[in-house]
Amino acid sequence: HVYFAHCFKNQSGWKELMKRFTESSGLVWDLEFLVDENGRRIVAFGRSAGIVGAALGILAWCEQHKSSPSKLAGPLAPWANPDALIKTLRAALDETPTKPSIIILGAKGRSGSGAVWVAEQCNLQTTAWDLEETQAGGPFDEILAHNIFVNCVYLSPGIKIPPFLTAEGLAKDDRKIDGFVRMFRVIQPRRIMLCRCTTKPRRWKSRWCV
């Protein structure tokens, strides 16, 4: 079996998965560990992950800011194609009194390019950052100046960097950010985390979408 097994980093359910292979004498080749001669991953999160992640973040933001706010993120049905997805986003944005600004970190990567495409298709004020803008290290006040932050940065294991955001920054009265999207695959497989920061009190609330 050749696929993303998500079982070699102590992810949830790894024992049950590997038991099925050992009992059946099957083999698994986890694509996460398919690398080139320089150790660079060949198969990874792609453009579609960025598209869906940014779309969910925008939808969640719209739910918070339309005239009659409802849930942070409700049940969703699959979209037939990217055009249908963008149509849904534009309709949701039409229900809000203002349009959000969005900042995307890792904008030149696989996921980041998809997130940038979504933001541009929705005609949102978009800031696209990559290594050039972030290599000096955070925290970054520029993130606080946007409504939605989409983090598509991939860090190799063992690498530590200064945080992009801090609790002190989020406590500032003049911050605009109230939506956060992080795409990652660390503990649970293929999860996208949507967060919002309420105004009173200023605490982050999260919702998982698998």
Secondary structure, DSSP 8 states (H G I E B T S, - for coil): -EE----SS--TTHHHHHHHHHHHT---EEGGG-B-TTS-BSS-S-HHHHHHHHHHHHHHHHHHHSSS---SS------SSHHHHHHHHHHHHHTSSS--EEEEETTTSHHHHHHHHHHHHTT-EEEEE-HHHHTT----HHHHTSSEEEE-----TT-----S--HHHHT-TT----EEEEEE-SSSTTEEEEEEE-SSS--EEEEEE-
